Amino acid sequence: MTTAHIDKALLFRSLHDPARPLALANAWDVASARVIEAAGAPAIATTSAGTAWSLGRPDGETLSADEVVDLIARIVAVVGVPVTADIEGGYAQDASGVARTVTRVLEAGAVGVNIEDGTRPPADLAARLTAARAAADRAGVPLFLNARTDTYLFGLGDPATRLKDTLERARGYVEAGADGIFVPGVTDTATLAELAAGIDVPLNVMAGPGAPAVAELGALGVARVSLGSGVAQTAYTAARHAARQLYDTGDYQPLTGALPFPELNGLFPGAR
C-alpha cells in the first residue's frame, strides 16, 4: 500500500477522541459522499442500508462484496478525506472469506471497516475480526476495525443483563483485533456512560433525533457518532415530498432551497 494510504489510515485513527468526537454523516453513493465532504466532514463512512436501497435492494446483507468494493473505489477516487466502509458481516460465509473482502476493500482505498455480529454468535464475529485484522496486517495498512454489536439495536438477550452481555462481547471483540466498538440502539446517557467506562477502545454510537448532541456524547466518553442510514432516509423523504407535491397540487415548492446545479455539478472532477 502507498504511504498516502497509510497516512490516511493513521489520520482516521487519530480522529477518534471523546474531546472532539468523530461525527459521521454516512454516505450511500459517490454524490452523497462528495456533498458530505464539501460540508466539512473529516472522513466519509458508508451506510449499507442506504447503499442497498440505491441499488434496489432491502438492507440486510443483500449486497455483494463486488458492489461494495466498486462503491468504495469510486468514492475514494473523488474525496480527499479518509473513507471507512460498512461491510455488514463481511460479505462471506466464513472468516477466510471476510479476510478476502477486507483485502479488496483496502485495495479500493478504504482505511476502516465496520463488521457486525447481528444475530451471529459472538464467537463467529470474533473469528471474522481476527481474520480481518490478519488481512490488514498482511496489506501493511493500520486498518481501523470497528466491531458492531447489535445487542441493543435488536434487543438481544435478557434486558436485565444486556449491558453486561454487551461489555463481554466488546471485550471479546477487542481481544480478537477490534480497534473500536459500535453499539447502535442506545441513547440513554447512563447506559452510554457505563459503556464508555467499560470499553477500553473508542466507543461508537448511532445518533438521530432525540439523542444527545455530539458534544454531550463526547462528555459521556463517546469517541465516534454515526448517523447510519438517517441521511439517506432524509434524502428519500425529500424526494417523496417533492413528488407528492407535484402530483397532488402541481406546484414545485419543495424544490426551494435545493443545491444550485452549478454548485452540485462542480463537486466532481471534470466539471465545466
C-alpha positions, 0 to 999 in steps of 0.5 A: 500500500502507498504511504498516502494510504497509510497516512490516511489510515493513521489520520482516521485513527487519530480522529477518534477522541471523546474531546472532539468526537468523530461525527459521521454523516454516512454516505450511500453513493459517490454524490452523497459522499462528495456533498458530505465532504464539501460540508466539512466532514473529516472522513466519509463512512458508508451506510449499507442500508442506504447503499442497498436501497440505491441499488434496489435492494432491502438492507440486510446483507443483500449486497455483494462484496463486488458492489461494495468494493466498486462503491468504495473505489469510486468514492475514494477516487473523488474525496480527499478525506479518509473513507471507512466502509460498512461491510455488514458481516463481511460479505462471506460465509466464513472468516477466510472469506471476510479476510478476502473482502477486507483485502479488496476493500483496502485495495479500493482505498478504504482505511476502516471497516465496520463488521457486525455480529447481528444475530451471529454468535459472538464467537463467529464475529470474533473469528471474522475480526481476527481474520480481518485484522490478519488481512490488514496486517498482511496489506501493511495498512493500520486498518481501523476495525470497528466491531458492531454489536447489535445487542441493543439495536435488536434487543438481544438477550435478557434486558436485565443483563444486556449491558453486561452481555454487551461489555463481554462481547466488546471485550471479546471483540477487542481481544480478537483485533477490534480497534473500536466498538459500535453499539447502535440502539442506545441513547440513554446517557447512563447506559452510554456512560457505563459503556464508555467506562467499560470499553477500553477502545473508542466507543461508537454510537448511532445518533438521530433525533432525540439523542444527545448532541455530539458534544454531550456524547463526547462528555459521556466518553463517546469517541465516534457518532454515526448517523447510519442510514438517517441521511439517506432516509432524509434524502428519500423523504425529500424526494417523496415530498417533492413528488407528492407535491407535484402530483397532488397540487402541481406546484414545485415548492419543495424544490426551494432551497435545493443545491444550485446545479452549478454548485452540485455539478462542480463537486466532481472532477471534470466539471465545466 
